[in-house]
Amino acid sequence: MSTKLFRFSEFELDVSKRLLLRNGEPIWLNPKTLDLLVVLIESRGEVLTKDTLLEKVWPDQIIEEGNLKVHVSALRKAFHQIGNDHRFIVTVPGRGYSFVADLENFSNDEVVVETHRYSTIVTEKSEDMVDEVDVREQALIAQPAPALITQKGVVTISLSILVIAAGLGFWFFTRSTPVSPALIETIAVMPFVNESGNADLEYLSDGMTESLINSLSSVPRLSVKARSSVFRYKGKEMSPKEAGSDLGVQAVLSGRFVERGDQFTLYLSLVDVRTGDQIWGDQYTRTVTEIVSLQNQIARDVSRKLRSRLSGADEQKVAKNYTDNAEAYRLYLKGRYFWNKFTPDDHLKAVEYFKQALARDPNYALAYVGLADTYGASATNSWIPPREGYLKSKTAVLKALEIDNTLAQGHASLGAMHMFSDFNWVAAEQEYKRALELDANYEIAHELYAYLLTALRRHDEAIAEAKRALEIDPLSANLSDDLALAYVLARRYDEGAQQNLLTLEIEPDRTDTIYRLGNIYTLKGQFSDAAAAYERAMKLSERGSNFLGGLGHAYAVAGKKYEAQAVLTEMHAMSKQKYISPYDLAIVYTGLGEKDKAIELLNEAFEGQSGWVIHLQVDPFLDPLRDDARFKELMGRAGF
């Protein structure tokens, strides 16, 4: 069928634009739900088996039949088709589904209208009804019949449909009752889908998702899944009920972002995972210049649906504005978009966007925090010289807290600077505690606090903090890695290895996890396994200095001095092109037993504020140096 536009009842489906309208207003549908509707309409009047539909809508995929029922139910809800209403879709027991509505097909400005005759088929209950009841009813099957031709079309001959349904009362008593939104205590905001066709707007759909997660996190007694947990589902086809069950939440908020000229429309749907019912749905059409007010409006609307009442103070928290400048906000979202990619090149882009945001609004505290986080992470990961990065990070975060001292993110970032840059353990701990007072569920503050407690050999507390961070965001591979690190530095190697293996179940090719397994294999004397792990990590990413340091150390303690020296040669050659951490070089020299060179490099690392010098007191690779007076002096300078 070549037709691309279909009309039935008050609905209109534009296949080419992938748009369903009701009385001219767009209706949000999951992309696969819309695919299903197209297949059903194009085979109007035919009974399509469930296998046929699965094959047509999900080609080359293994999909459970229950998934099909979810999408059929979604269509019926979109059509307001409940109970014994079978104007659009009927279910044929043991066979499949059929679309039966009177249909107008448009093509080349001509109208072709089909009339229909009655035929008796057997249908079953709607997907919302319990399985115990089978209902036999009269329904409409499309059959071509003569039509009356007009000048540029055909006049519709409509026939009244008399639907006789048994079991209606039973359905009313047995259908699921939606749970009051006031009872919802856990929610996941799924990544908004960018359906604009413009990949350059991906930052906007991602950024609005993240901003809404942050806003809803301030709603009292509401647990909101962290960004890293929900963004694992980005680009994946999954119903809200499936995603919510997977994430262990009671409600799921999903959205679809569509650009039309100089405007965009955001379609939102809040679904109760326990029943599959939509609690609330709405659409917002705005220009980019209205994006700040839109973000606040959405946060208020969703929070009101989840909680019947919010205090004035709570509502202010939810709809808090950090800037009124739409362009500054847009640039900030771009900065966070590249920050989350977490590569050296992307962090350079993030810095530029945060700076541009601040040029438009010099009092934008969150943009200063973004700048501080980017410089700090780049320094800690040796993407830029640490001393330079930490100085810029501290300057930015102090400015953020000068503007808004209630930012949990700001206090956590300042704590990180006290820890990594100043080795001021007392000040760092104070800032982490302040961040957690402001937001007890800020997982990054728990993560950083765990680093501090590990460095101070408070291992039980460190492991507890790392576990707390992972409880808040249980699908975060990064936080799982942090717990493994806490175990390793507490010399609990088997538990560290087990945690690393759990991380690889979340993210099978995660290089940091594979690197950490290499460390554990080295410490347990499994040198060939260690070398294989380091090589695999470098094959998956690049030959970074930490990976090379681990490999060189493993060769050295295994007695393969030639191979260890070859790694050192490679690292020194790389240092002429980019920053190589002296700490990583010291690890190799320690393995070779060259204590003088190792201690010299560790002092250099301390002076240069190389990130992981905070592990001087606990790193097992440095154990051969601990009795040396020069190493003890260095420990004292670091405040241990």
Secondary structure, 3 states (H helix, E strand, C coil): CCCCEEEECCEEEECCCCEEEECCEEECCCHHHHHHHHHHHHCCCCCEEHHHHHHHHCCCCCCCHHHHHHHHHHHHHHCCCCCCCCCCEEEECCCEEEECCCCEEEECCEEEECCCEEECCCCCCCCCCCCCCCCCCCEEECCCCCCEECCCCEECCCCCCCCCCCCHHHHHHHCCCCCCHHHCCEEEECCCEECCCCHHHHHHHHHHHHHHHHHHCCCCCCEECCHHHHHHHCCCCCCHHHHHHHHCCCEEEEEEEEEECCEEEEEEEEEECCCCCEEEEEEEEEEHHHHHHHHHHHHHHHHHHHCCCCCHHHHHHHCCCCCCCHHHHHHHHHHHHHHHHCCHHHHHHHHHHHHHHHHHCCCCHHHHHHHHHHHHHHHHCCCCCHHHHHHHHHHHHHHHHHHCCCCHHHHHHHHHHHHHHHCCHHHHHHHHHHHHHHCCCCHHHHHHHHHHHHHCCCHHHHHHHHHHHHHHCCCCHHHHHHHHHHHHHCCCHHHHHHHHHHHHHHCCCCHHHHHHHHHHHHHCCCHHHHHHHHHHHHHHCCCCHHHHHHHHHHHHHCCCHHHHHHHHHHHHHHCCCCCCCHHHHHHHHHHCCCHHHHHHHHHHHHHCCCHHHHHCCCCHHHHHHCCCHHHHHHHHHCCC
